[in-house]
Each structure stands twice: as C-alpha cells, then as structure tokens.
Amino acid sequence: MKFTISIVITLFAGVIMGLFLGSNDSESKPPLENPVSSKSEIKRTNLRSQSEAATQRLGRELMENGIQTDGVFGKIAAQIQRYQTMSDSEFETEVALLSTLRNSDRYISSYLLFTAWGEKNPHAALEYLERDETLTGGNRDHAKRVVYKSWTAQNPDLVIENLENNSDLNEGNRALRYDIATISNEWMKRDREAAFDWLKNLDSEYKGRAISQFFSVLAQENMPEAMEKLNQLEGNTYNEAVKEIAEYWGETMDWKVIESQISALPESTQEIAKREALTHYSRENPYEATAVISEMDMPDDEKYRLIKAVSDKIGSDNPSGTLDWALSNVGEKYQSFIADRVFRPWSKQSPTEAANWLISQPDDKVTRRMYNKIQQNESIPETVKNNLKAHFGDTK
C-alpha cells in the first residue's frame, strides 16, 4: 500500500479526535431523567472544531515541508510506513509492546497500529483481540473500534456481516453500543443514506448512541434532511434523534423560533424537545431560559434541576445581577431556590458585598431568608452588621 501525505493527515486526524473524544467511555449525554449537563460535559462542536483546526495545521505543515525524519510528525509517518509492511505475527508482537509505552505514546501507537492492521487484515486483527490478554478491557474495546473504523472505510457490508455473525445485538454487552456507533459514524461519511437505512432497520437495543451521534452531525450539516429522516423513526430511536435536533436548536436559535419548531413535533415528544433545547439554550441565554423554565408544566424536582444548572452558572458570574433579576422576574418559590443557590456562596466569598446588596433590598420573605443566613458571618464589619439589623430588625 503506497504511503502518502493524505494517509498521515487522515490517520492523525483520527488520533486527534480520539484524544479529545475516543478515550472517554462514558455516555455523551445524561439520561432524560436528569437533563442538566454536568460541569464535566464537553461541548462536542467545540471539540470537533479544535480537532479539525489541528488537522488543518498538520496538513499545511506536511504539505509545505514534506515528510520529515525528525519531530512528532516524522515519527508518526515512519510508524505508519513500518506498520504497512508488517505481517500478522509482527502485528501481534507489536501489540505486546504497547504496554511498555507511556500513556500518550501508547494511545497514538495503538490507534495507528490497529488502523493499519484493520486495513490489511481486519479478520486477523479482531480474532487476535478476542484472545489477547495484554490489553485491558477498555483498551481492547477501543482497539476493536479502531479496526471497525478502518474496515468500514473500505467495506462496510463486510463489517456489518462480521458484527452480526459474532455478536448478539440485544445481549447485555455495553461495548456494543460503541461498536455500532463507530461503524455508523464512519459509514455516514461515505454513504449517509446506506448508513441510516442500516441503523433504522437494525434490531438492537444498543443503537441509541449511534442514532444520537448520527443526528448530532446531520443536524449541523443539513437540518431539512435531519427532519426528513427523523420522520422515518419511531419509539425510543425517534426520541434520541429529537434530543439531538433540539440541542442544535437550543444552541443556534432564538427561543420563539425554537418554540415554533417544537410545536410542529408530535405532542408526545414536545416536552422532551423543550427540555433538551432549554438545557443548551440556557448556556448563552440564562435569564430568558430561567423565566421559561419557571413557567413550564413539569414536576418541581425536574424544574429545580434545570433552574439549578442555570442559576449556578450565572450566579457565580454576576451574583447581584442574578438576584436582582430573579426577585423581579421569577415566582416566589423559585426566587427562594435561586437565592439559596446564589446568595449562600456569594455571602461566604464576599460577605461585605453581599450584605451591602441585601441592605438595598425590601424586607420580605425571600430577603429575610438571606438575612437569616448571613447575620452570623463573623467576617462582616460591625457597621455593616448594624445596618443589616437596622434594616431587617430581629429575626422573625
């Protein structure tokens, strides 16, 4: 197989994406029952942009300077060339050496090695991974997905035949959801219609992740096509796709437009879409999102989770502005909730500033709750404490 610059660029792009995304075996989204994203959740569009930018920089450097024999790119190029000439037994020997490398080198070498082996003899690579004892479970699963990715780029029909002949697609195999998603993601780059037809008709309870990732990409690239394909789904796969489309709406549209889009969906999925859109809309439009959330018809515990995510973010950035807004625009029940989430940490971090803000507020049920929390803070100057007591009087 002739070595070319394009091979380096393509493979290194995969490495970069893998370093950002592939090493995390957690689900990409929280379940619907807890729709608020955690602080550790990474925005996939940002990662995709970062990896594409890194790949473009790599491409420019290689095209301008050619393949060098030194530096990281030269080492990777030499590694790829060596892997392309290896036999199956040599691949097996090389895999055994991976455990001797440091983590970053091991990850890149594993990716390049199993990409090359997947191109030359995917059956041998997968058979070896079934009996190998040198790779831990997570590393073995990742290597298998690299083989699937490489093989899918050449012959997706054979990959699917292998998967279906060697796996029970409804047996409790957690890694299976990642295998299906890997095949679908690679296939849709080359034949989106064929990849979707396969996913749509696949009889497996583990295809939800693949559906999510398929529609995450499609919603950004071609929303009309995403909506057309959405209408070909039903049940849980429909809901998974709706979440991805609603996420894109929440990141890119005004709320009135989002509501109009949601109203066109089947009534049974409108609440799912609204919650997903709000979660992402609130990141750039927290005040408007909180007002919408406080008026939504949903159980209080779900509403509190959504408001908590928003108030934590905006409260840490601008506590006084957040509290001013909440006291004027949100119902009393949620005023108290936001006050607890925002005022408590503010009063500990900047007690004098928080106390002076509180003195400027009317004496009512919500502000008195804040007063009761802050009056015992010994770091507040005595004059400020006296002003608080003069304003609120004795605790009621």
C-alpha positions as CSV (number, residue, x, y, z in Angstrom):
1,M,0.0,0.0,0.0
2,K,1.6,3.2,-1.1
3,F,2.3,5.7,1.7
4,T,1.0,9.2,1.0
5,I,0.7,12.5,2.9
6,S,-3.0,12.2,2.8
7,I,-2.8,8.9,4.8
8,V,-0.8,10.7,7.5
9,I,-3.3,13.6,7.6
10,T,-6.3,11.3,7.7
11,L,-4.9,9.0,10.4
12,F,-3.6,11.8,12.5
13,A,-7.0,13.5,12.3
14,G,-8.4,10.3,13.8
15,V,-5.8,10.4,16.6
16,I,-6.6,14.0,17.4
17,M,-10.3,13.2,17.6
18,G,-9.5,10.1,19.6
19,L,-7.5,12.1,22.2
20,F,-10.4,14.5,22.5
21,L,-13.3,12.1,22.4
22,G,-12.4,8.5,21.9
23,S,-10.8,7.7,25.3
24,N,-13.9,8.6,27.3
25,D,-16.2,5.6,27.6
26,S,-18.9,7.5,29.4
27,E,-22.2,8.3,27.7
28,S,-22.1,11.5,25.8
29,K,-25.3,12.8,27.2
30,P,-27.0,12.5,30.6
31,P,-30.3,10.5,30.6
32,L,-33.6,12.3,30.1
33,E,-34.4,11.9,33.8
34,N,-31.5,14.2,34.6
35,P,-31.4,16.5,31.6
36,V,-29.0,19.0,33.1
37,S,-25.4,18.7,31.7
38,S,-22.7,18.3,34.3
39,K,-19.7,20.6,34.5
40,S,-17.6,17.8,33.1
41,E,-19.6,17.6,29.9
42,I,-17.7,18.8,26.9
43,K,-19.4,20.6,24.0
44,R,-18.9,18.3,21.1
45,T,-19.0,21.1,18.4
46,N,-16.0,22.8,20.1
47,L,-14.0,19.6,20.2
48,R,-14.8,18.9,16.5
49,S,-13.6,22.4,15.6
50,Q,-10.5,22.0,17.6
51,S,-9.6,18.7,16.0
52,E,-10.3,20.0,12.5
53,A,-8.1,23.0,13.1
54,A,-5.3,20.8,14.4
55,T,-5.6,18.6,11.4
56,Q,-5.5,21.5,9.1
57,R,-2.4,22.8,10.8
58,L,-0.8,19.4,10.4
59,G,-1.8,19.2,6.8
60,R,-0.3,22.6,6.0
61,E,3.0,21.8,7.7
62,L,3.3,18.4,5.9
63,M,2.4,19.9,2.5
64,E,4.8,22.8,3.0
65,N,7.7,20.9,4.4
66,G,7.1,17.3,3.2
67,I,7.6,14.3,5.4
68,Q,10.5,14.9,7.9
69,T,12.5,12.2,9.6
70,D,12.5,14.0,12.9
71,G,9.8,15.6,15.1
72,V,6.5,14.1,16.1
73,F,5.1,14.1,12.5
74,G,8.1,12.4,11.1
75,K,7.9,9.7,13.8
76,I,4.3,9.1,13.1
77,A,5.0,8.9,9.4
78,A,7.7,6.4,9.9
79,Q,5.5,4.4,12.3
80,I,2.7,4.2,9.6
81,Q,5.2,3.2,6.9
82,R,6.5,0.4,9.2
83,Y,3.0,-0.9,10.1
84,Q,2.0,-1.1,6.5
85,T,4.7,-3.7,5.8
86,M,4.1,-5.9,8.8
87,S,2.7,-9.4,8.8
88,D,0.0,-10.6,11.2
89,S,2.6,-12.2,13.5
90,E,4.6,-9.0,13.6
91,F,1.4,-7.1,14.5
92,E,0.9,-9.4,17.4
93,T,4.4,-8.8,18.6
94,E,3.9,-5.1,18.3
95,V,0.7,-5.2,20.4
96,A,2.5,-6.9,23.2
97,L,5.0,-4.0,23.3
98,L,2.2,-1.3,23.7
99,S,2.1,-1.9,27.5
100,T,5.7,-0.7,27.8
101,L,4.9,2.8,26.4
102,R,3.7,5.8,28.3
103,N,0.0,6.6,28.1
104,S,0.1,9.2,25.3
105,D,2.5,7.2,23.2
106,R,0.5,4.0,23.8
107,Y,-2.7,5.6,22.7
108,I,-1.3,7.0,19.5
109,S,0.7,3.8,18.7
110,S,-2.4,1.7,19.3
111,Y,-4.5,3.8,17.1
112,L,-2.0,3.7,14.2
113,L,-1.3,0.0,14.6
114,F,-4.9,-1.2,14.6
115,T,-5.8,1.2,11.8
116,A,-3.1,-0.3,9.7
117,W,-4.0,-3.9,10.7
118,G,-7.6,-3.2,10.1
119,E,-6.8,-2.1,6.6
120,K,-4.6,-5.2,5.8
121,N,-6.4,-8.0,7.6
122,P,-9.3,-7.0,9.8
123,H,-10.4,-10.6,10.5
124,A,-7.0,-11.4,11.9
125,A,-6.9,-8.2,14.0
126,L,-10.4,-8.9,15.5
127,E,-9.5,-12.6,16.1
128,Y,-6.4,-11.6,17.9
129,L,-8.3,-9.2,20.1
130,E,-10.6,-11.9,21.2
131,R,-7.8,-14.0,22.6
132,D,-5.3,-11.2,23.6
133,E,-4.5,-10.9,27.3
134,T,-2.1,-8.0,27.2
135,L,-4.7,-5.3,26.6
136,T,-7.1,-4.3,29.4
137,G,-10.8,-4.4,28.7
138,G,-11.2,-0.7,27.8
139,N,-8.1,-0.7,25.6
140,R,-9.2,-3.9,23.9
141,D,-12.6,-2.4,23.2
142,H,-11.0,0.8,21.8
143,A,-8.7,-1.2,19.6
144,K,-11.6,-3.2,18.2
145,R,-13.4,0.1,17.3
146,V,-10.3,1.3,15.5
147,V,-10.3,-1.8,13.4
148,Y,-14.1,-1.4,12.7
149,K,-13.5,2.2,11.7
150,S,-10.6,1.3,9.4
151,W,-12.5,-1.6,7.9
152,T,-15.8,0.4,7.4
153,A,-13.9,2.9,5.3
154,Q,-13.1,0.1,2.9
155,N,-16.1,-2.3,3.0
156,P,-19.0,-1.5,5.4
157,D,-21.0,-4.5,4.3
158,L,-18.4,-7.0,5.4
159,V,-18.0,-5.1,8.8
160,I,-21.7,-5.4,9.4
161,E,-21.7,-9.1,8.4
162,N,-18.9,-9.7,10.9
163,L,-20.6,-7.8,13.7
164,E,-24.0,-9.6,13.2
165,N,-22.4,-13.0,12.9
166,N,-20.3,-12.6,16.0
167,S,-22.4,-10.6,18.4
168,D,-25.9,-10.9,19.9
169,L,-27.1,-7.4,19.1
170,N,-29.6,-7.5,22.0
171,E,-27.4,-9.2,24.7
172,G,-26.1,-7.1,27.6
173,N,-22.9,-6.0,26.0
174,R,-22.1,-2.4,26.9
175,A,-19.3,-2.1,24.4
176,L,-21.7,-3.0,21.6
177,R,-23.2,0.5,21.6
178,Y,-19.8,1.9,20.8
179,D,-19.1,-0.6,18.1
180,I,-22.4,0.2,16.3
181,A,-21.7,3.9,16.7
182,T,-18.2,3.6,15.3
183,I,-19.4,1.8,12.2
184,S,-22.3,4.2,11.7
185,N,-20.1,7.3,12.1
186,E,-17.5,6.1,9.6
187,W,-20.1,4.9,7.1
188,M,-22.1,8.1,7.1
189,K,-19.1,10.0,5.9
190,R,-19.2,7.9,2.7
191,D,-22.8,6.9,2.2
192,R,-25.2,8.6,4.6
193,E,-28.3,7.0,3.1
194,A,-26.9,3.5,3.4
195,A,-25.7,4.1,7.0
196,F,-29.1,5.5,8.0
197,D,-31.0,2.6,6.4
198,W,-28.9,0.2,8.3
199,L,-29.4,2.0,11.6
200,K,-33.1,2.5,11.1
201,N,-33.7,-1.2,10.5
202,L,-31.1,-2.6,12.9
203,D,-32.8,-4.8,15.6
204,S,-30.7,-3.8,18.6
205,E,-31.4,-2.1,21.8
206,Y,-27.8,-0.7,21.7
207,K,-28.2,1.5,18.7
208,G,-29.3,4.6,20.6
209,R,-25.8,6.1,20.8
210,A,-25.3,5.6,17.1
211,I,-28.7,7.3,16.4
212,S,-27.7,10.2,18.7
213,Q,-24.3,10.7,17.0
214,F,-25.8,10.4,13.5
215,F,-28.4,13.1,14.2
216,S,-25.9,15.3,16.0
217,V,-23.8,15.5,12.9
218,L,-26.7,15.7,10.5
219,A,-28.5,18.5,12.3
220,Q,-25.4,20.7,11.9
221,E,-24.8,19.8,8.3
222,N,-28.3,19.6,6.9
223,M,-31.3,20.3,9.1
224,P,-34.0,19.7,6.4
225,E,-32.5,16.2,5.8
226,A,-32.4,15.6,9.6
227,M,-36.1,16.4,9.9
228,E,-36.9,14.2,6.9
229,K,-35.0,11.3,8.4
230,L,-36.5,11.9,11.8
231,N,-39.9,11.2,10.5
232,Q,-38.8,7.7,9.4
233,L,-38.1,6.7,13.0
234,E,-40.4,5.8,15.9
235,G,-40.3,5.0,19.6
236,N,-37.0,5.4,21.5
237,T,-34.9,6.0,18.4
238,Y,-37.2,8.9,17.5
239,N,-36.7,10.4,20.9
240,E,-33.0,10.0,20.7
241,A,-32.9,11.8,17.4
242,V,-35.3,14.6,18.6
243,K,-32.9,15.3,21.5
244,E,-30.0,16.0,19.1
245,I,-32.1,18.2,16.9
246,A,-33.4,20.1,19.9
247,E,-29.9,20.5,21.2
248,Y,-28.9,22.2,17.9
249,W,-31.9,24.4,18.0
250,G,-31.0,25.4,21.6
251,E,-27.5,26.4,20.5
252,T,-28.4,28.3,17.4
253,M,-31.9,29.8,17.6
254,D,-34.0,32.4,19.5
255,W,-36.5,30.9,21.9
256,K,-39.6,32.0,19.9
257,V,-38.2,30.2,16.9
258,I,-37.4,27.1,18.9
259,E,-41.0,27.0,20.3
260,S,-42.3,27.2,16.8
261,Q,-40.1,24.3,15.7
262,I,-41.1,22.3,18.8
263,S,-44.8,22.9,18.2
264,A,-44.5,21.0,14.9
265,L,-43.4,17.9,16.6
266,P,-45.7,15.2,17.8
267,E,-47.2,16.2,21.1
268,S,-45.8,13.2,22.9
269,T,-42.2,14.4,22.2
270,Q,-42.6,18.1,22.7
271,E,-41.6,18.1,26.3
272,I,-38.5,16.0,25.6
273,A,-37.5,18.5,22.9
274,K,-38.2,21.5,25.1
275,R,-36.1,20.3,28.0
276,E,-33.2,19.4,25.7
277,A,-33.4,22.7,23.9
278,L,-33.6,24.7,27.2
279,T,-30.6,22.9,28.6
280,H,-28.4,24.2,25.7
281,Y,-30.2,27.5,25.2
282,S,-29.6,28.4,28.8
283,R,-25.9,28.4,28.3
284,E,-26.0,31.6,26.2
285,N,-29.3,32.9,27.3
286,P,-29.6,32.1,31.0
287,Y,-32.0,34.7,32.2
288,E,-34.6,34.1,29.5
289,A,-34.2,30.4,29.9
290,T,-34.8,30.6,33.6
291,A,-38.0,32.6,33.1
292,V,-39.2,30.0,30.5
293,I,-38.3,27.1,32.9
294,S,-40.2,28.6,35.8
295,E,-43.4,28.7,33.8
296,M,-43.1,25.2,32.3
297,D,-45.6,22.5,33.3
298,M,-43.3,19.9,34.7
299,P,-42.6,18.2,38.1
300,D,-40.9,20.5,40.6
301,D,-37.9,18.3,41.0
302,E,-37.1,18.4,37.3
303,K,-37.7,22.2,37.2
304,Y,-35.4,22.7,40.1
305,R,-32.7,20.7,38.3
306,L,-32.9,22.9,35.2
307,I,-33.0,26.1,37.2
308,K,-30.1,25.0,39.4
309,A,-27.9,24.5,36.4
310,V,-28.7,27.9,35.1
311,S,-28.5,29.8,38.4
312,D,-25.2,28.2,39.3
313,K,-23.6,29.5,36.2
314,I,-25.0,33.0,36.1
315,G,-24.9,33.4,39.8
316,S,-21.1,32.8,40.0
317,D,-20.5,35.2,37.2
318,N,-22.8,38.0,38.4
319,P,-24.5,37.3,41.8
320,S,-26.0,40.7,42.4
321,G,-27.4,40.9,38.9
322,T,-28.8,37.4,39.1
323,L,-30.5,38.1,42.3
324,D,-31.9,41.4,41.1
325,W,-33.3,39.7,38.1
326,A,-34.7,36.7,40.0
327,L,-36.5,38.9,42.6
328,S,-38.2,40.8,39.8
329,N,-39.0,38.1,37.2
330,V,-39.4,34.8,38.9
331,G,-42.2,33.4,41.1
332,E,-41.6,33.4,44.9
333,K,-41.0,29.7,45.1
334,Y,-38.2,29.8,42.6
335,Q,-36.9,33.1,44.0
336,S,-36.1,31.3,47.2
337,F,-34.5,28.5,45.4
338,I,-32.3,30.8,43.3
339,A,-31.5,32.8,46.4
340,D,-30.2,29.7,48.2
341,R,-28.1,28.7,45.2
342,V,-26.6,32.2,44.5
343,F,-26.6,34.1,47.8
344,R,-25.2,31.4,50.0
345,P,-21.8,31.0,48.2
346,W,-21.7,34.8,47.5
347,S,-22.1,35.6,51.2
348,K,-19.2,33.3,52.0
349,Q,-16.9,34.5,49.3
350,S,-17.7,38.3,49.5
351,P,-19.7,38.7,52.7
352,T,-19.5,42.5,52.9
353,E,-20.5,43.0,49.3
354,A,-23.4,40.5,49.7
355,A,-24.5,42.2,52.9
356,N,-24.5,45.7,51.3
357,W,-26.6,44.4,48.4
358,L,-29.0,42.8,50.8
359,I,-29.5,46.1,52.7
360,S,-30.6,47.7,49.5
361,Q,-33.5,45.2,49.1
362,P,-37.0,45.3,50.5
363,D,-37.7,43.4,53.7
364,D,-39.8,40.4,52.5
365,K,-39.9,36.6,52.9
366,V,-37.2,35.9,50.4
367,T,-34.7,38.6,51.5
368,R,-35.3,37.7,55.2
369,R,-34.2,34.1,54.4
370,M,-31.0,35.6,53.1
371,Y,-30.6,37.8,56.2
372,N,-31.0,34.8,58.5
373,K,-28.2,33.1,56.6
374,I,-25.7,35.9,56.6
375,Q,-26.2,37.6,60.0
376,Q,-23.9,35.0,61.8
377,N,-21.0,35.7,59.5
378,E,-18.2,36.9,61.7
379,S,-16.2,38.4,58.9
380,I,-18.7,41.1,58.2
381,P,-17.7,44.5,59.6
382,E,-19.6,45.6,62.7
383,T,-21.0,48.7,61.0
384,V,-22.4,46.6,58.1
385,K,-24.0,44.1,60.7
386,N,-25.6,47.1,62.4
387,N,-27.0,48.3,59.1
388,L,-28.4,44.8,58.4
389,K,-30.1,44.7,61.8
390,A,-31.5,48.2,61.4
391,H,-32.9,47.2,58.0
392,F,-34.4,43.8,59.0
393,G,-34.8,44.1,62.7
394,D,-34.8,41.0,64.8
395,T,-35.2,37.6,63.1
396,K,-38.8,36.7,62.7
